[in-house]
Amino acid sequence: MRVFTQLDDLPRFRQTVLTIGTFDGVHLAHRQIIRRVCDLALREQGESVLLTFHPHPRSVIKGGDTVGLLSPLAEKIDLLEQTGLQNVVVTPFTPQFAEQSPEQYIADFLVRYLQPKHIVIGYDHRYGRNRSGGLELLQQYGLQDGFVVEEIPKQQIDNIAISSTKIRKALTQGDLETATALLGYQYCLCGTVVRGRQLGRTIGFPTANLNLNDPDKLLPRQGVYAAQAHTETGDSYAAMLNIGKRPTVSGETLSIEAHLLDFPPGSSLYDQTLRLELCQYLRPEQKFDDIAALRQQLMLDEQQVREILKA
């Protein structure tokens, strides 16, 4: 899969079959649209092209509101590479880009740079200033410039009943079962292992403190999770993950800490990349009366994590 981030570097695609959107999470509904694009490209002897935007349009249109992303750009590209797409075009979404009229967006952007022959969009696809452009205008330009527009029907989208908003809601509620079912994969947190206060090792539960690769990544509900940890060397470990402020030890800032079960004593993960696949939410974070009570609960958590991941 080729990835393009500069419009002036785009080649002239062959019989472009195009889809457009943010594709945050690259969830199962997204993958259905992408499959349609890939099938059409194969049938029409063309190239499949996905156009996406960075940063998320809502963070620009709504005046810089923070959008918790299911898949920041690097993760999104990794997920898209698994779909069979041939080309991904990442376009900077700036205030100036958002202010284009729908006509400018089609003529000066889509047609000029991508020369589409077939465009596949969702039933509610909007574009241009104030999201004022819709299907009819796109079809008018299609007749003029020689491309076909295919809209995924509302009923088909509604029947899938999947959206990035639903997934975000499930994650913030700790409902990993729903989030995983809608995504089609386990939600992940990726980052670099950094030095923490090293309190965990004093009670027999040393932790890897994670500094997320992207600060815009959506954090799920605070609490304790069963997770699968993957190191950059290719090793995997069952893990107890805590997202929170560690109230028992007077923590003040939010931290992401993973205790890797059966990790070799004396080994270090500092400065390495760690990927955590969230498997099940265990319990909310809580303040214990003392360190002994915390350690007792951690022993119970470890047993539960082992049972979950073994199953």
Backbone as numpy.savetxt, mean C-alpha at the origin, in Angstrom:
# Nx Ny Nz CAx CAy CAz Cx Cy Cz
8.74 -5.47 -15.86 7.89 -4.27 -15.86 8.77 -3.03 -15.86
8.47 -2.11 -16.76 9.21 -0.86 -16.82 8.47 0.22 -16.02
9.24 1.04 -15.31 8.66 2.12 -14.51 9.22 3.45 -15.02
8.33 4.38 -15.32 8.72 5.69 -15.82 8.26 6.77 -14.85
9.15 7.68 -14.52 8.82 8.78 -13.61 8.97 10.15 -14.25
9.44 10.19 -15.49 9.59 11.45 -16.22 8.82 11.36 -17.53
7.88 12.28 -17.72 7.05 12.23 -18.93 7.89 12.36 -20.20
8.94 13.16 -20.15 9.76 13.36 -21.35 10.57 12.12 -21.71
10.63 11.16 -20.78 11.39 9.93 -21.05 10.50 8.80 -21.58
9.20 9.07 -21.73 8.30 8.00 -22.16 8.58 7.59 -23.61
8.60 6.29 -23.86 8.68 5.83 -25.26 7.31 5.96 -25.90
7.25 5.68 -27.17 5.94 5.61 -27.84 5.45 4.18 -27.69
4.49 4.01 -26.77 3.99 2.66 -26.50 3.25 2.11 -27.71
3.25 0.79 -27.84 2.59 0.12 -28.94 1.13 -0.18 -28.58
0.20 0.43 -29.31 -1.23 0.15 -29.08 -1.56 0.18 -27.59
-1.38 1.34 -26.99 -1.47 1.47 -25.54 -2.84 1.09 -25.00
-2.87 0.10 -24.10 -4.07 -0.22 -23.33 -3.81 0.33 -21.92
-4.59 1.33 -21.54 -4.27 2.16 -20.38 -5.33 2.07 -19.29
-4.88 2.05 -18.05 -5.78 2.29 -16.93 -5.17 3.36 -16.04
-6.03 4.06 -15.29 -5.59 5.26 -14.57 -6.15 5.22 -13.15
-5.32 5.58 -12.18 -5.82 5.67 -10.81 -4.70 5.73 -9.79
-5.08 5.88 -8.52 -4.08 5.89 -7.46 -3.64 4.47 -7.09
-4.55 3.52 -7.17 -4.24 2.10 -6.91 -3.57 1.90 -5.56
-4.02 2.62 -4.53 -3.42 2.47 -3.21 -3.76 1.10 -2.63
-2.74 0.33 -2.32 -2.94 -1.01 -1.79 -2.90 -2.10 -2.84
-3.15 -1.74 -4.11 -3.22 -2.74 -5.20 -4.03 -3.94 -4.70
-5.26 -3.67 -4.27 -6.10 -4.71 -3.68 -6.81 -5.53 -4.76
-7.68 -6.44 -4.35 -8.28 -7.39 -5.28 -9.11 -6.72 -6.37
-9.81 -5.63 -6.04 -10.58 -4.92 -7.07 -9.65 -4.27 -8.08
-8.57 -3.69 -7.61 -7.57 -3.13 -8.53 -7.04 -4.22 -9.46
-6.78 -5.38 -8.90 -6.19 -6.46 -9.69 -7.14 -6.97 -10.76
-8.43 -6.87 -10.50 -9.39 -7.26 -11.54 -9.31 -6.32 -12.73
-9.21 -5.02 -12.46 -9.07 -4.04 -13.53 -7.76 -4.27 -14.29
-6.69 -4.51 -13.55 -5.38 -4.72 -14.18 -5.40 -5.97 -15.04
-6.06 -7.02 -14.58 -6.17 -8.24 -15.40 -6.87 -7.95 -16.72
-7.92 -7.11 -16.65 -8.64 -6.73 -17.87 -7.70 -6.00 -18.84
-6.90 -5.08 -18.31 -5.95 -4.33 -19.14 -4.93 -5.27 -19.78
-4.38 -6.17 -19.00 -3.38 -7.11 -19.53 -3.99 -8.03 -20.59
-5.22 -8.49 -20.35 -5.89 -9.35 -21.33 -6.14 -8.61 -22.65
-6.59 -7.35 -22.54 -6.83 -6.55 -23.74 -5.53 -6.29 -24.50
-4.47 -6.00 -23.78 -3.18 -5.74 -24.43 -2.72 -6.97 -25.20
-2.91 -8.14 -24.62 -2.53 -9.38 -25.29 -3.39 -9.59 -26.53
-4.70 -9.37 -26.38 -5.62 -9.58 -27.50 -5.37 -8.61 -28.64
-5.04 -7.37 -28.31 -4.88 -6.32 -29.32 -3.42 -6.12 -29.73
-2.55 -7.04 -29.25 -1.12 -6.97 -29.56 -0.55 -5.59 -29.21
-0.96 -5.11 -28.04 -0.50 -3.81 -27.59 0.30 -3.94 -26.32
0.49 -2.81 -25.63 1.22 -2.78 -24.37 0.29 -2.33 -23.25
0.38 -3.02 -22.13 -0.39 -2.62 -20.95 0.34 -1.50 -20.22
-0.40 -0.45 -19.89 0.19 0.72 -19.22 -0.73 1.14 -18.07
-0.16 1.29 -16.89 -0.90 1.81 -15.74 -0.34 3.18 -15.39
-1.23 4.15 -15.33 -0.86 5.51 -14.94 -1.30 5.76 -13.52
-0.35 6.14 -12.67 -0.68 6.46 -11.29 -0.03 7.77 -10.90
-0.32 8.24 -9.70 0.08 9.60 -9.31 0.82 9.58 -7.97
1.75 10.52 -7.83 2.49 10.68 -6.58 2.78 12.17 -6.37
2.43 12.71 -5.19 1.81 12.05 -4.04 0.33 11.76 -4.29
-0.33 11.18 -3.29 -1.75 10.86 -3.40 -2.54 12.15 -3.69
-3.40 12.16 -4.72 -4.14 13.38 -5.07 -4.88 14.03 -3.91
-5.42 13.24 -2.99 -6.16 13.83 -1.87 -5.28 14.71 -1.00
-4.01 14.38 -0.90 -3.11 15.18 -0.08 -2.81 16.52 -0.71
-3.06 16.64 -2.01 -2.84 17.90 -2.73 -4.14 18.67 -2.85
-5.20 17.99 -3.27 -6.49 18.64 -3.51 -7.09 19.15 -2.22
-6.90 18.43 -1.12 -7.49 18.83 0.16 -6.54 19.67 1.00
-5.58 20.30 0.33 -4.72 21.23 1.03 -3.67 20.59 1.90
-3.18 19.44 1.49 -2.09 18.82 2.23 -2.52 17.93 3.37
-3.79 17.49 3.41 -4.23 16.56 4.44 -3.41 15.28 4.37
-3.07 14.74 5.51 -2.31 13.48 5.54 -3.20 12.33 5.14
-2.75 11.53 4.20 -3.47 10.34 3.78 -2.65 9.12 4.19
-3.16 8.31 5.09 -2.46 7.10 5.47 -2.48 6.12 4.31
-1.32 5.86 3.75 -1.25 5.04 2.54 -1.12 3.56 2.87
-1.88 2.75 2.17 -1.74 1.30 2.29 -0.44 0.86 1.64
-0.09 1.51 0.54 1.15 1.16 -0.17 1.82 2.44 -0.67
2.77 2.97 0.08 3.58 4.07 -0.45 4.21 3.67 -1.79
4.74 4.63 -2.50 5.12 4.42 -3.90 6.00 3.20 -4.13
7.05 3.04 -3.34 7.96 1.90 -3.57 7.23 0.57 -3.38
6.37 0.48 -2.36 5.60 -0.75 -2.15 4.60 -0.96 -3.27
3.97 0.12 -3.72 3.00 0.00 -4.80 3.64 -0.57 -6.06
4.82 -0.08 -6.38 5.52 -0.58 -7.57 5.85 -2.06 -7.40
6.29 -2.46 -6.21 6.58 -3.88 -5.97 5.33 -4.73 -6.16
4.19 -4.25 -5.67 2.93 -4.99 -5.80 2.48 -5.05 -7.27
2.63 -3.95 -7.98 2.22 -3.91 -9.39 3.07 -4.85 -10.24
4.32 -5.02 -9.83 5.20 -5.90 -10.61 4.72 -7.34 -10.57
3.90 -7.68 -9.59 3.39 -9.04 -9.47 2.17 -9.30 -10.36
1.66 -8.27 -11.01 0.39 -8.39 -11.72 0.50 -8.74 -13.20
1.70 -8.67 -13.77 1.85 -8.94 -15.19 1.83 -7.70 -16.05
1.69 -6.52 -15.44 1.75 -5.27 -16.20 3.10 -5.12 -16.90
3.06 -4.45 -18.05 4.31 -4.21 -18.77 4.91 -2.85 -18.42
4.06 -1.85 -18.15 4.57 -0.50 -17.94 3.78 0.22 -16.85
4.49 0.97 -16.01 3.87 1.84 -15.02 4.43 3.25 -15.20
3.53 4.22 -15.29 3.94 5.62 -15.42 3.51 6.34 -14.14
4.49 6.92 -13.43 4.22 7.66 -12.19 4.31 9.14 -12.50
3.18 9.83 -12.35 3.11 11.25 -12.67 3.06 12.09 -11.40
3.91 13.12 -11.28 3.84 14.00 -10.12 2.48 14.71 -10.07
1.80 14.60 -8.95 0.51 15.27 -8.79 0.74 16.56 -8.02
0.77 17.65 -8.73 1.05 18.97 -8.16 -0.23 19.81 -8.19
-0.25 20.93 -7.45 -1.41 21.84 -7.54 -1.66 22.30 -8.97
-0.60 22.51 -9.75 -0.77 22.93 -11.14 -1.41 21.82 -11.97
-0.98 20.59 -11.72 -1.58 19.46 -12.44 -3.06 19.34 -12.09
-3.39 19.54 -10.82 -4.78 19.42 -10.37 -5.67 20.51 -10.98
-5.08 21.63 -11.37 -5.86 22.76 -11.89 -6.09 22.68 -13.39
-5.60 21.66 -14.06 -5.89 21.50 -15.49 -7.39 21.34 -15.72
-7.88 21.92 -16.77 -9.26 21.65 -17.16 -9.35 20.21 -17.65
-10.54 19.60 -17.63 -10.65 18.24 -18.14 -10.16 18.12 -19.58
-10.43 19.15 -20.39 -9.99 19.13 -21.80 -8.47 19.14 -21.90
-7.83 19.97 -21.06 -6.36 20.00 -21.06 -5.79 18.66 -20.61
-6.40 18.08 -19.60 -5.93 16.80 -19.07 -5.94 15.74 -20.17
-7.00 15.69 -20.93 -7.09 14.66 -21.97 -6.14 14.97 -23.13
-6.24 16.18 -23.68 -5.49 16.51 -24.89 -4.00 16.71 -24.63
-3.69 17.48 -23.60 -2.29 17.86 -23.38 -1.51 16.86 -22.54
-2.25 15.96 -21.91 -1.56 14.99 -21.06 -1.75 13.57 -21.57
-2.97 13.05 -21.50 -3.19 11.65 -21.89 -2.82 11.38 -23.35
-3.39 12.17 -24.25 -3.17 11.92 -25.67 -1.74 12.26 -26.07
-1.24 13.37 -25.56 0.10 13.81 -25.95 1.17 12.81 -25.53
1.10 12.34 -24.30 2.18 11.52 -23.78 1.96 10.01 -23.90
0.71 9.58 -23.90 0.44 8.14 -23.81 -0.20 7.55 -25.06
-0.74 8.38 -25.94 -1.34 7.91 -27.19 -2.20 6.65 -27.00
-3.21 6.72 -26.14 -3.98 5.51 -25.83 -4.80 5.01 -27.02
-4.94 3.70 -27.08 -5.86 3.06 -28.04 -7.06 2.47 -27.32
-6.87 2.18 -26.05 -7.96 1.60 -25.25 -7.73 2.06 -23.81
-8.75 2.65 -23.18 -8.66 3.09 -21.80 -9.70 2.35 -20.97
-9.27 1.76 -19.87 -10.16 1.05 -18.94 -10.22 1.86 -17.65
-11.44 2.27 -17.24 -11.61 3.07 -16.03 -12.74 2.51 -15.19
-12.74 2.88 -13.91 -13.85 2.55 -13.04 -15.05 3.44 -13.32
-16.24 3.05 -12.85 -17.47 3.77 -13.20 -17.50 5.20 -12.64
-16.73 5.47 -11.60 -16.77 6.79 -10.98 -15.50 7.59 -11.26
-14.80 7.28 -12.33 -13.54 7.94 -12.63 -13.76 9.42 -12.96
-13.06 10.29 -12.22 -13.16 11.74 -12.43 -11.76 12.31 -12.61
-11.68 13.45 -13.27 -10.37 14.03 -13.57 -10.56 15.52 -13.86
-9.43 16.23 -13.89 -9.47 17.66 -14.20 -9.85 18.51 -12.99
-9.84 19.82 -13.19 -10.12 20.77 -12.11 -11.45 20.45 -11.43
-11.40 20.38 -10.10 -12.59 20.07 -9.29 -13.22 18.73 -9.67
-12.42 17.84 -10.25 -12.89 16.50 -10.66 -14.13 16.62 -11.55
-14.08 17.60 -12.46 -15.27 17.93 -13.27 -15.37 17.11 -14.55
-14.32 16.38 -14.92 -14.38 15.56 -16.13 -14.90 14.18 -15.85
-15.61 13.61 -16.83 -16.17 12.28 -16.65 -16.12 11.45 -17.91
-16.92 10.40 -17.95 -16.89 9.43 -19.04 -17.23 10.05 -20.39
-18.29 10.87 -20.46 -18.76 11.38 -21.75 -17.70 12.20 -22.47
-17.02 13.07 -21.74 -15.98 13.88 -22.38 -14.84 13.01 -22.87
-14.48 12.01 -22.08 -13.41 11.10 -22.49 -13.81 10.35 -23.76
-15.07 9.96 -23.85 -15.55 9.27 -25.06 -15.55 10.19 -26.27
-15.89 11.46 -26.06 -15.86 12.42 -27.16 -14.45 12.55 -27.74
-13.48 12.67 -26.86 -12.10 12.74 -27.33 -11.66 11.42 -27.95
-12.22 10.32 -27.46 -11.89 9.04 -28.05 -12.31 8.96 -29.51
-13.49 9.47 -29.83 -13.96 9.49 -31.21 -13.05 10.37 -32.08
-12.57 11.44 -31.48 -11.74 12.40 -32.22 -10.31 11.89 -32.39
-9.77 11.26 -31.33 -8.35 10.89 -31.34 -8.10 9.40 -31.51
-9.16 8.62 -31.70 -8.98 7.23 -32.06 -8.70 6.28 -30.92
-9.36 6.49 -29.78 -9.22 5.51 -28.71 -10.60 5.12 -28.17
-10.67 3.92 -27.61 -11.91 3.37 -27.07 -11.87 3.48 -25.55
-12.99 3.83 -24.95 -13.08 3.93 -23.50 -13.99 2.83 -22.97
-13.48 2.04 -22.04 -14.27 0.97 -21.43 -14.45 1.29 -19.95
-15.67 1.42 -19.51 -15.96 1.71 -18.12 -16.38 0.43 -17.41
-15.73 0.14 -16.29 -16.14 -1.00 -15.48 -17.49 -0.65 -14.85
-18.52 -1.46 -15.06 -19.87 -1.10 -14.58 -19.94 -0.94 -13.07
-20.83 -0.06 -12.61 -21.02 0.19 -11.19 -21.37 -1.10 -10.46
-22.28 -1.89 -11.06 -22.71 -3.11 -10.40 -21.54 -4.06 -10.17
-20.64 -4.15 -11.15 -19.50 -5.04 -11.02 -18.57 -4.58 -9.90
-18.33 -3.27 -9.81 -17.49 -2.73 -8.74 -18.16 -2.95 -7.39
-19.47 -2.66 -7.31 -20.19 -2.81 -6.05 -20.23 -4.26 -5.60
-20.33 -5.18 -6.56 -20.36 -6.60 -6.20 -19.05 -7.05 -5.58
-17.94 -6.44 -6.01 -16.64 -6.78 -5.42 -16.57 -6.29 -3.98
-17.21 -5.13 -3.74 -17.31 -4.56 -2.38 -15.95 -4.37 -1.73
-14.99 -3.91 -2.53 -13.65 -3.66 -2.02 -13.26 -2.22 -2.34
-12.72 -1.56 -1.36 -12.18 -0.22 -1.59 -11.04 0.03 -0.62
-10.15 0.95 -1.01 -9.04 1.30 -0.12 -9.56 1.87 1.18
-10.67 2.60 1.12 -11.26 3.19 2.33 -11.69 2.11 3.31
-12.34 1.05 2.81 -12.77 -0.05 3.68 -11.58 -0.73 4.32
-10.50 -0.87 3.55 -9.31 -1.54 4.08 -8.66 -0.69 5.16
-8.57 0.61 4.91 -8.01 1.51 5.93 -8.82 1.42 7.23
-10.14 1.42 7.08 -11.01 1.35 8.27 -10.77 0.05 9.03
-10.68 -1.05 8.31 -10.46 -2.34 8.97 -9.13 -2.35 9.72
-8.09 -1.81 9.12 -6.78 -1.79 9.76 -6.78 -0.93 11.01
-7.43 0.22 10.95 -7.44 1.10 12.13 -8.30 0.54 13.25
-9.12 -0.45 12.94 -9.91 -1.13 13.97 -9.26 -2.43 14.44
-8.12 -2.76 13.86 -7.45 -4.01 14.22 -8.08 -5.23 13.60
-8.92 -5.02 12.58 -9.61 -6.14 11.92 -8.76 -6.65 10.77
-7.72 -7.40 11.11 -6.80 -7.90 10.10 -7.43 -8.92 9.18
-8.39 -9.67 9.69 -9.04 -10.70 8.87 -9.72 -10.06 7.66
-10.47 -8.98 7.91 -11.14 -8.29 6.80 -10.12 -7.64 5.88
-9.13 -6.96 6.45 -8.12 -6.28 5.63 -7.39 -7.26 4.72
-7.01 -8.40 5.25 -6.30 -9.40 4.46 -7.18 -9.95 3.34
-8.46 -10.19 3.66 -9.38 -10.72 2.65 -9.58 -9.73 1.50
-9.62 -8.43 1.80 -9.84 -7.43 0.76 -8.58 -7.12 -0.03
-7.45 -7.15 0.66 -6.19 -6.90 -0.03 -5.77 -8.08 -0.91
-6.01 -9.27 -0.40 -5.53 -10.45 -1.10 -4.13 -10.85 -0.64
-3.62 -10.18 0.36 -2.32 -10.49 0.93 -2.27 -9.87 2.33
-1.24 -10.24 3.10 -1.13 -9.72 4.46 -0.49 -8.33 4.45
-1.09 -7.44 5.22 -0.59 -6.07 5.30 0.81 -6.08 5.91
1.69 -5.25 5.35 3.09 -5.25 5.77 3.55 -3.89 6.26
4.48 -3.92 7.18 5.23 -2.74 7.59 6.69 -2.99 7.28
7.33 -2.06 6.58 8.72 -2.22 6.17 9.54 -1.03 6.66
10.75 -1.32 7.11 11.59 -0.22 7.56 12.97 -0.69 7.96
13.73 0.24 8.52 15.10 -0.03 8.96 15.12 -0.23 10.47
15.88 -1.21 10.91 16.01 -1.48 12.34 16.99 -0.46 12.94
16.51 0.25 13.97 17.32 1.28 14.63 17.46 0.95 16.12
18.38 1.64 16.77 18.59 1.40 18.20 17.47 2.06 19.01
16.92 1.30 19.97 15.93 1.83 20.88 16.53 1.98 22.27
15.69 1.90 23.28 16.16 2.03 24.67 16.73 0.72 25.21
16.56 -0.36 24.44 17.12 -1.67 24.78 16.63 -2.20 26.13
15.37 -1.86 26.47 14.79 -2.36 27.71 14.31 -3.80 27.58
13.89 -4.17 26.35 13.34 -5.50 26.15 14.32 -6.60 26.50
15.58 -6.38 26.17 16.57 -7.44 26.41 16.79 -7.69 27.90
16.50 -6.69 28.72 16.70 -6.85 30.17 15.67 -7.78 30.79
14.55 -8.03 30.09 13.52 -8.94 30.61 13.35 -10.17 29.72
14.35 -10.38 28.84 14.33 -11.58 28.01 13.55 -11.46 26.73
13.15 -10.25 26.35 12.40 -10.05 25.11 13.01 -8.91 24.29
14.22 -9.13 23.75 14.85 -8.08 22.94 14.00 -7.79 21.70
13.95 -6.53 21.31 13.10 -6.14 20.19 13.90 -5.42 19.12
13.42 -5.56 17.88 13.93 -4.77 16.76 13.01 -3.57 16.60
13.57 -2.38 16.74 12.80 -1.14 16.62 12.81 -0.69 15.17
11.62 -0.50 14.62 11.50 -0.25 13.19 11.26 1.23 12.90
12.08 1.77 12.01 11.86 3.11 11.48 11.29 2.94 10.07
10.01 3.26 9.89 9.32 2.99 8.63 10.02 3.63 7.44
9.99 2.93 6.30 10.58 3.47 5.08 9.87 4.73 4.61
8.58 4.82 4.86 7.80 5.97 4.40 6.90 6.45 5.53
7.01 7.71 5.93 6.20 8.22 7.05 4.71 8.30 6.73
4.34 8.22 5.45 2.93 8.28 5.05 2.24 6.92 5.12
2.99 5.87 5.45 2.41 4.53 5.56 1.37 4.50 6.68
0.21 3.92 6.39 -0.85 3.81 7.40 -0.44 2.82 8.49
-0.46 3.29 9.74 -0.23 2.39 10.86 -1.57 1.82 11.31
-1.65 0.51 11.52 -2.89 -0.09 12.01 -3.11 0.25 13.48
-4.19 -0.26 14.02 -4.54 -0.01 15.42 -3.37 -0.33 16.35
-3.16 0.52 17.34 -2.12 0.26 18.31 -2.44 -1.01 19.11
-1.39 -1.74 19.43 -1.57 -2.96 20.18 -0.54 -4.00 19.80
-0.84 -5.25 20.16 0.09 -6.36 19.97 -0.43 -7.27 18.86
0.48 -7.69 17.98 0.14 -8.50 16.81 1.02 -9.74 16.74
0.46 -10.78 16.15 1.28 -11.89 15.66 1.71 -11.52 14.26
2.99 -11.68 13.97 3.52 -11.26 12.68 4.55 -12.25 12.19
4.85 -12.14 10.91 5.94 -12.91 10.32 7.00 -11.90 9.89
8.22 -12.05 10.41 9.30 -11.12 10.10 10.22 -11.71 9.03
10.58 -10.86 8.07 11.48 -11.28 6.99 12.67 -10.33 6.95
13.87 -10.87 7.07 15.07 -10.05 7.06 15.57 -9.87 5.63
16.49 -8.92 5.46 17.00 -8.66 4.11 17.91 -9.78 3.62
18.31 -10.67 4.52 19.13 -11.82 4.11 18.28 -13.01 3.71
16.94 -12.87 3.79 16.06 -13.94 3.36 15.58 -14.86 4.46
15.96 -14.58 5.71 15.51 -15.41 6.83 14.14 -14.94 7.31
13.35 -15.87 7.84 12.01 -15.55 8.34 11.85 -16.05 9.76
11.12 -15.28 10.58 10.90 -15.63 11.97 9.47 -15.26 12.38
8.88 -16.09 13.22 7.66 -15.66 13.89 8.01 -14.48 14.78
7.05 -13.55 14.94 7.37 -12.35 15.69 6.17 -11.85 16.49
6.47 -11.28 17.65 5.49 -10.51 18.44 5.74 -9.05 18.12
4.71 -8.39 17.62 4.86 -6.98 17.21 4.04 -6.10 18.13
4.65 -5.03 18.61 3.92 -4.04 19.41 3.99 -2.68 18.73
2.81 -2.09 18.55 2.71 -0.73 18.02 2.09 0.12 19.13
2.84 1.06 19.66 2.30 1.85 20.76 3.36 2.66 21.47
3.02 3.10 22.69 3.89 4.00 23.44 4.52 3.36 24.68
4.34 2.07 24.88 4.95 1.32 25.98 4.69 1.99 27.34
3.44 2.07 27.75 3.10 2.81 28.97 3.71 2.24 30.25
3.99 0.93 30.27 4.55 0.33 31.49 5.93 0.89 31.81
6.69 1.26 30.75 8.04 1.79 30.97 8.09 3.29 30.67
6.92 3.94 30.82 6.83 5.40 30.69 7.26 5.89 29.31
6.90 5.14 28.28 7.18 5.58 26.92 6.32 6.79 26.56
6.87 7.68 25.74 6.14 8.88 25.36 5.89 8.97 23.86
6.73 8.34 23.08 6.58 8.42 21.63 6.14 7.07 21.07
5.44 7.12 19.96 4.96 5.89 19.32 6.14 5.10 18.76
6.14 3.81 19.00 7.22 2.97 18.48 6.63 1.72 17.84
7.43 1.13 16.98 7.09 -0.14 16.31 8.20 -1.11 16.67
7.89 -2.10 17.50 8.91 -3.01 18.02 8.49 -4.45 17.77
9.44 -5.24 17.29 9.16 -6.65 17.02 10.16 -7.53 17.77
9.63 -8.49 18.51 10.47 -9.51 19.14 10.43 -10.73 18.24
11.58 -11.08 17.65 11.65 -12.20 16.73 11.90 -13.49 17.52
10.96 -14.41 17.45 11.08 -15.65 18.19 12.20 -16.50 17.59
13.01 -17.07 18.45 14.09 -17.97 18.05 15.16 -17.29 17.21
15.26 -15.97 17.32 16.34 -15.26 16.64 17.67 -15.60 17.32
18.73 -15.90 16.56 20.00 -16.36 17.16 20.57 -15.36 18.17
20.85 -15.80 19.38 21.44 -14.91 20.40 22.76 -14.32 19.90
22.94 -13.05 20.19 24.18 -12.39 19.80 24.16 -11.82 18.40
23.16 -12.18 17.59 23.05 -11.63 16.23 22.41 -10.24 16.29
22.63 -9.48 15.25 22.12 -8.10 15.23 21.40 -7.81 13.91
20.38 -6.98 14.02 19.64 -6.54 12.83 19.80 -5.04 12.60
20.62 -4.38 13.39 20.74 -2.93 13.27 21.12 -2.52 11.85
20.41 -1.50 11.37 20.63 -0.91 10.03 20.17 -1.81 8.89
19.58 -2.93 9.20 19.05 -3.80 8.16 17.57 -3.48 7.90
17.11 -3.85 6.72 15.70 -3.70 6.38 14.92 -4.92 6.88
13.79 -4.65 7.52 12.94 -5.71 8.05 11.53 -5.51 7.52
10.93 -6.60 7.06 9.53 -6.56 6.60 8.67 -7.41 7.53
7.61 -6.81 8.04 6.73 -7.48 8.98 5.36 -7.68 8.35
4.98 -8.94 8.18 3.64 -9.27 7.68 2.73 -9.46 8.88
1.67 -8.67 8.96 0.76 -8.73 10.11 -0.24 -9.86 9.91
-0.26 -10.78 10.87 -1.08 -11.98 10.73 -2.36 -11.93 11.57
-2.26 -11.45 12.82 -3.45 -11.42 13.68 -3.25 -10.40 14.80
-4.32 -9.66 15.08 -4.31 -8.72 16.20 -4.59 -9.49 17.48
-3.73 -9.33 18.48 -3.88 -10.09 19.72 -4.63 -9.31 20.81
-4.18 -8.10 21.08 -4.77 -7.35 22.19 -4.35 -5.90 22.13
-5.08 -5.01 22.79 -4.65 -3.61 22.88 -3.40 -3.50 23.76
-2.66 -2.43 23.58 -1.55 -2.15 24.48 -2.12 -1.76 25.84
-1.46 -2.16 26.91 -1.95 -1.84 28.24 -0.80 -1.55 29.19
-1.11 -0.84 30.26 -0.11 -0.54 31.28 -0.20 -1.55 32.40
0.93 -2.19 32.73 0.97 -3.18 33.79 1.52 -2.54 35.08
1.23 -3.20 36.21 1.64 -2.65 37.50 3.15 -2.61 37.65
3.83 -3.58 37.06 5.29 -3.61 37.17 5.87 -4.43 36.03
7.19 -4.47 35.95 7.88 -5.17 34.88 7.61 -6.68 34.94
7.46 -7.22 36.15 7.20 -8.65 36.28 5.86 -9.02 35.64
4.87 -8.18 35.85 3.56 -8.44 35.24 3.63 -8.31 33.72
4.39 -7.34 33.24 4.59 -7.19 31.78 5.25 -8.43 31.21
6.30 -8.90 31.88 7.01 -10.08 31.39 6.09 -11.30 31.36
5.24 -11.45 32.35 4.31 -12.56 32.40 3.36 -12.52 31.20
2.88 -11.32 30.86 1.98 -11.18 29.72 2.71 -11.46 28.41
3.95 -11.01 28.31 4.73 -11.26 27.10 4.94 -12.76 26.88
5.11 -13.50 27.96 5.25 -14.96 27.83 3.97 -15.57 27.28
2.82 -15.07 27.73 1.53 -15.55 27.21 1.37 -15.16 25.75
1.79 -13.91 25.40 1.71 -13.46 24.01 2.56 -14.34 23.10
3.76 -14.68 23.58 4.64 -15.52 22.78 4.01 -16.87 22.50
3.41 -17.46 23.50 2.77 -18.76 23.32 1.64 -18.66 22.29
0.87 -17.58 22.38 -0.24 -17.40 21.44 0.27 -17.19 20.02
1.34 -16.42 19.87 1.92 -16.18 18.54 2.40 -17.51 17.93
3.06 -18.32 18.72 3.54 -19.61 18.22 2.38 -20.48 17.73
1.30 -20.49 18.48 0.13 -21.30 18.11 -0.52 -20.77 16.83
-0.63 -19.43 16.72 -1.25 -18.83 15.54 -0.45 -19.13 14.28
0.85 -18.90 14.35 1.67 -19.07 13.14 1.91 -20.54 12.81
1.86 -21.39 13.82 1.96 -22.82 13.55 0.73 -23.30 12.81
-0.44 -22.74 13.20 -1.69 -23.12 12.54 -1.77 -22.59 11.12
